[in-house]
Amino acid sequence: MSDPTGAIRDPAVSWDGQRVLFAWKKSLDEDDYHLYELNVASNEVRQITTGLGFADYEPAYLPNDDIIFASTRCVQTVDCWWTEASNLYACDPEGRFLRRLGFDQVHTVYPQVMDDGRVIYTRWDYNDRGQVFVQPLFQMNADGTGQTEFYGNNSWFPTTIAHARGIPGTQKALAILCGHHTSQAGKLAVIDPARGRQEAAGVQLVAPIRATPAEHTDAYGQHGALWQYPYPLNDHECLVTYAPLGWDRPERRKGDADFAIYWMDFDGHRELLASDPRLPCSQPVPLAPRPRPWCGPTVWITIWPPALSMCRTFTRLRGWPACRADDPQAAVVALEFRAAGIGENGSHGPAGGALASTPISIGNGAWMSKRFSARPRCTRRLGAVLRTGATARLFSGD
């Protein structure tokens, strides 16, 4: 299929290899990206999500055939620029029961399902950190619970981890490492949390395998060959978008590269599979069945009437398995930030400078407020338990 006046992106193949999800924007000014599904046998296309003013993109099939995707339905503004933020959402195969899986300050994007059913994704968040090194790799259960670090959440390196997918038969991921203020293209690397979760401890540059120093720079990986959208086939081969000369083609406009689709192994051997002299070729995905990951039980709880469904929940606080009920220092605070910008602040420091476009105050004000939420109730069986709003962004401290 083709659309000469629109844009089609983000193909995702079903577990049985019979359907393909994708995002389709049919008009620059009259449409937004929404999710569609192609039936491979009949070549029929059906629309799954709708809504003018919202962009739905980067879909993936969950183990139970529900769909996870990034969307601007959260109606928030990126804190360092005047544009929409995207958070992760899920729906059933018909586009029903739409639900938000996370309540993050900026972007959570590119969700991919690993062999064990976990979802890994890139998370961009400014809370209590600098302005440049803010895009680590996160993980969660398929139902949105258990959101936590996969790699690099307290680290200056890698600057950004993008386009990550699980490597079959392992607990590792294959991803690209790029900069913060750069295009989503960079160096190809294996991420192995078993070797460590910060800086270069669990990162190995591949194609070819070589030393991986922890470079602290904004525009990481922008010189020489460039990679995008790797699809690991096993623990040493992948399909990948690749530009051997990177941005360094003198006849190209600045910011253009000759991206094509390659087979490649981690030693750097490669074979060209698809290219076009006029347009880049990108986002390779095999049209083939693959094993369905384990589908764990959901912990979603629906409360009737619907008006109460997002009002109350119990949250177990990670890291407090044996707190004392009489501890006067234990506290939980919630983050509050504006959905849209009103004025702005500027900031600078060792981790870079930035424009704060959604501050709680202007004129040397803070990025956001931290509001005291509650003190946890401690139990022997559950550890620290807190009754709070389901949409609150919480963290613990003393």
C-alpha positions in Angstrom: 0.0 0.0 0.0 1.1 3.6 -0.5 -0.1 7.2 0.1 1.7 9.8 -1.9 0.1 12.7 0.0 0.3 11.2 3.5 2.8 9.3 5.7 2.9 5.7 6.9 5.2 4.6 9.7 5.9 2.2 12.6 5.0 -1.3 11.2 4.4 -4.0 13.8 3.7 -7.6 12.9 1.2 -9.8 14.9 2.4 -12.9 16.7 0.9 -15.2 14.0 2.4 -13.0 11.2 -1.1 -12.4 9.7 -1.6 -8.8 10.6 0.4 -5.6 10.5 -0.2 -2.5 12.7 1.0 0.9 11.6 0.5 4.6 12.1 -1.0 6.5 9.2 -1.4 10.3 8.7 -3.4 10.9 5.5 -3.0 14.7 5.3 -0.6 17.3 6.6 -3.3 19.7 7.8 -6.5 17.7 7.9 -5.4 14.5 9.8 -3.2 13.2 12.6 -1.4 9.9 13.0 -3.8 7.1 14.0 -3.5 3.4 14.2 -4.5 1.0 11.4 -4.2 -2.7 10.8 -3.5 -4.5 7.6 -4.8 -8.1 7.0 -2.0 -9.7 5.1 -4.2 -12.4 3.4 -6.9 -10.1 2.2 -4.9 -6.8 2.0 -7.8 -5.1 3.8 -7.1 -2.2 6.1 -9.1 -1.1 9.1 -8.8 1.9 11.3 -8.3 1.3 15.1 -8.0 4.7 16.7 -9.5 8.1 15.9 -9.6 11.6 17.2 -8.7 14.9 15.5 -6.0 16.7 17.4 -4.3 13.6 18.8 -1.5 11.6 17.3 -1.2 7.9 17.9 1.9 6.2 16.7 4.6 3.5 17.5 2.2 0.6 18.2 3.1 -2.9 19.3 1.0 -6.0 20.0 0.9 -7.0 23.6 0.9 -10.8 24.5 -2.9 -10.8 24.9 -3.3 -9.0 21.5 -4.2 -5.7 23.0 -2.2 -2.8 21.5 0.3 -0.5 23.3 1.2 2.8 21.6 2.5 6.3 22.1 0.0 9.1 22.0 -0.4 12.9 22.5 -3.7 12.3 24.2 -2.1 13.2 27.6 -2.4 16.9 26.4 0.9 18.0 27.9 3.7 20.3 26.7 7.3 19.2 26.5 9.0 21.1 29.3 11.9 22.4 27.2 10.1 23.2 24.0 6.7 24.3 22.8 5.4 21.0 21.4 3.2 18.1 22.5 4.4 15.4 24.8 3.5 11.7 24.3 2.7 9.1 27.0 2.0 5.4 26.6 -1.6 4.1 26.1 -3.2 0.8 25.5 -6.5 -0.4 23.9 -8.1 -3.7 22.8 -7.8 -4.9 19.1 -10.9 -2.8 18.2 -9.6 0.4 19.7 -11.9 0.1 22.8 -11.1 0.4 26.5 -8.5 3.1 25.8 -6.4 3.5 29.0 -3.3 5.6 29.9 -0.5 3.4 31.2 1.8 6.1 32.7 1.6 9.7 33.9 5.0 11.0 32.8 6.3 14.6 32.6 7.6 14.4 29.0 7.8 11.6 26.4 7.5 7.8 26.9 7.9 6.3 23.4 8.8 3.2 21.3 7.3 0.4 23.5 8.5 -3.1 22.5 7.6 -6.4 24.1 10.4 -8.7 25.2 10.4 -12.6 25.3 9.2 -12.6 28.9 6.3 -10.2 28.3 8.0 -7.1 29.7 7.6 -3.9 27.8 10.7 -1.7 27.3 10.5 1.9 26.2 12.4 5.2 26.1 11.5 7.6 28.9 12.3 11.3 28.8 11.9 13.0 32.2 13.5 16.1 33.8 12.7 15.4 37.4 15.7 16.1 39.6 18.3 15.8 36.8 20.0 17.9 34.2 18.6 19.1 30.9 20.5 16.9 28.5 21.0 13.4 29.9 17.4 12.6 30.4 16.4 9.7 28.1 17.1 6.3 29.7 15.5 2.9 28.9 12.6 1.9 31.1 10.6 -1.3 31.6 7.1 -2.3 32.8 4.6 -5.1 32.8 2.3 -5.4 29.9 -0.6 -3.9 31.9 1.4 -0.8 32.9 2.4 -1.9 36.4 5.9 -2.3 37.7 7.4 0.8 35.9 11.1 1.0 36.7 14.5 1.4 35.2 15.9 -0.9 32.6 19.1 1.0 32.0 20.7 4.4 32.6 18.2 6.2 34.8 21.0 7.7 37.0 23.6 8.0 34.4 25.2 10.6 32.0 25.9 7.8 29.5 24.3 6.9 27.2 22.9 10.3 26.4 19.8 8.8 24.8 18.8 5.1 24.4 16.4 4.8 21.5 14.7 2.2 19.2 15.4 -0.6 21.7 14.1 -4.2 21.1 14.7 -7.3 23.2 17.2 -9.8 21.8 15.5 -13.2 21.4 16.4 -15.8 24.1 18.2 -13.2 26.3 17.5 -10.5 28.9 19.4 -8.0 26.7 18.2 -5.3 24.3 19.6 -4.0 21.0 19.3 -0.3 20.7 20.8 2.9 19.2 22.7 5.4 21.3 22.3 9.0 20.1 22.2 12.5 21.5 19.5 14.6 23.1 19.4 17.5 20.6 20.0 15.3 17.6 18.1 13.2 15.2 17.2 9.6 16.2 20.2 8.1 14.6 23.4 7.0 16.2 25.5 4.0 17.1 24.4 0.4 17.5 24.8 -1.2 20.9 23.8 -4.2 23.1 22.3 -3.3 26.5 22.9 -5.9 29.2 21.6 -4.9 32.7 23.1 -8.0 34.2 26.5 -6.3 33.8 25.4 -3.1 35.4 22.7 -0.4 34.9 24.7 2.9 34.8 27.2 4.6 32.5 29.0 2.1 30.2 28.9 -0.9 32.6 26.2 -2.8 30.7 26.7 -1.2 27.2 28.6 -2.8 24.3 29.0 -1.1 21.0 28.7 -3.5 18.1 29.1 -3.7 14.3 31.9 -4.0 15.0 32.4 -5.0 18.6 34.7 -2.4 20.1 35.6 -0.4 23.2 32.7 1.5 24.7 33.9 4.5 26.6 31.3 6.5 28.6 31.3 9.8 26.7 29.4 12.6 28.3 28.3 14.7 25.3 25.0 16.0 23.9 25.5 15.1 20.3 26.6 11.5 20.9 27.2 9.2 17.9 26.7 11.7 15.1 30.0 11.2 13.3 30.6 8.5 10.8 28.2 5.6 10.1 24.6 5.8 11.5 22.1 3.2 12.6 18.4 3.3 13.3 15.5 0.9 14.2 17.4 -2.4 14.8 15.4 -5.6 14.7 17.5 -8.4 16.4 17.1 -11.8 14.8 19.2 -13.6 17.4 22.1 -12.8 19.8 24.5 -11.9 16.9 22.4 -10.9 13.9 19.8 -8.2 13.1 18.0 -6.3 10.5 18.7 -2.6 10.7 18.4 0.8 9.0 22.0 1.9 8.2 23.8 4.8 6.5 27.5 3.9 6.0 28.5 7.5 5.3 26.3 9.1 7.9 25.6 12.8 7.5 28.9 13.2 5.6 27.6 13.2 2.0 28.6 16.5 0.5 25.9 16.4 -2.2 23.2 15.9 0.5 21.4 18.7 2.4 22.4 19.0 6.0 20.5 16.5 8.1 20.0 14.0 5.2 21.6 10.6 5.0 21.4 7.6 2.6 19.6 5.2 5.0 18.9 1.7 3.6 17.9 -1.6 5.1 20.7 -4.1 5.8 21.2 -7.6 7.3 24.1 -7.2 9.8 25.9 -9.2 12.4 27.5 -7.8 15.5 31.0 -8.1 14.0 30.0 -5.7 11.3 29.5 -8.0 8.3 26.5 -6.7 6.3 24.4 -7.2 3.2 22.2 -4.6 1.6 18.6 -5.7 1.4 16.6 -2.6 0.2 17.5 0.9 -0.9 16.0 3.8 -2.9 18.0 6.6 -4.6 15.2 9.1 -3.9 14.0 8.2 -0.4 15.5 6.6 2.7 14.4 3.0 3.5 13.7 2.4 7.2 12.0 0.4 10.0 12.6 -3.2 8.9 10.3 -5.8 10.4 10.1 -9.5 9.3 6.7 -10.6 8.1 6.8 -13.9 9.9 5.2 -15.6 13.0 7.1 -15.6 16.2 6.6 -17.1 19.7 4.0 -15.3 21.8 5.5 -14.0 25.1 4.1 -15.1 28.4 1.0 -13.2 29.3 0.8 -12.6 33.0 -2.4 -11.8 35.0 -3.6 -8.2 34.8 -3.9 -6.2 38.0 -6.3 -3.6 36.6 -9.2 -3.0 39.0 -12.4 -1.4 37.7 -14.5 0.4 40.3 -18.1 1.3 39.7 -19.3 4.0 39.1 -16.8 4.9 36.4 -16.3 8.4 38.0 -14.5 6.7 40.9 -12.3 4.4 38.8 -9.3 6.6 38.9 -9.8 8.1 42.3 -8.2 5.6 44.7 -5.6 2.9 44.6 -3.1 1.2 46.8 0.6 1.5 45.8 3.4 -0.6 47.3 6.5 1.6 47.5 9.6 0.0 46.0 12.6 0.1 48.3 10.7 0.2 51.5 10.2 -3.5 52.3 10.7 -3.2 56.0 9.9 0.3 57.1 8.9 1.2 60.7 5.3 2.4 61.2 6.6 5.0 63.7 9.3 6.4 61.4 8.7 10.2 61.4 11.0 10.8 58.5 9.3 8.6 55.9 7.3 10.7 53.4 5.9 10.5 49.9 5.6 13.6 47.7 3.8 14.1 44.4 5.1 16.1 41.4 3.0 18.8 39.9 3.7 20.4 36.5 1.7 22.5 34.0 0.1 20.9 31.0 0.9 24.0 29.0 3.4 26.7 29.2 2.8 30.1 30.8 6.0 32.1 30.5 9.4 30.4 30.7 12.6 30.0 32.6 16.1 29.5 31.5 18.7 27.3 33.2 22.2 26.0 32.8 24.7 23.8 34.6 27.1 20.9 34.2 24.4 18.8 32.5 23.5 21.5 29.9 21.2 24.5 29.5 17.6 24.4 28.7 14.4 26.4 28.3 11.8 25.5 30.9 8.5 26.1 29.1 6.0 24.7 31.7 7.3 26.1 35.0 5.2 26.5 38.1 6.7 30.0 38.4 8.8 32.3 36.2 11.7 34.6 36.9 14.3 32.0 38.2 11.4 29.7 39.4 11.5 25.9 39.6 10.5 23.4 36.9 7.8 21.9 39.0 6.5 21.6 42.6 6.8 18.7 45.0 3.7 18.5 47.1 3.6 16.4 50.3 1.2 13.6 49.5 1.0 11.3 52.6 3.0 9.2 55.0 2.8 5.5 54.2 1.1 2.9 56.3 3.6 0.1 57.0 2.5 -3.5 57.2 4.5 -6.7 57.6 3.1 -8.4 54.5 3.2 -5.5 52.0 5.8 -3.2 53.4 4.9 0.5 52.9 1.4 1.0 51.5 -0.1 4.3 50.5 -3.6 5.3 49.6 -3.4 8.0 46.9 -4.8 9.1 43.6 -4.1 6.8 40.7 -2.8 9.6 38.4 -0.3 11.0 40.9 3.4 10.9 40.1 4.9 9.8 43.4 8.4 9.2 44.8 9.7 8.4 48.3 12.3 9.9 50.5 13.2 10.9 54.0 
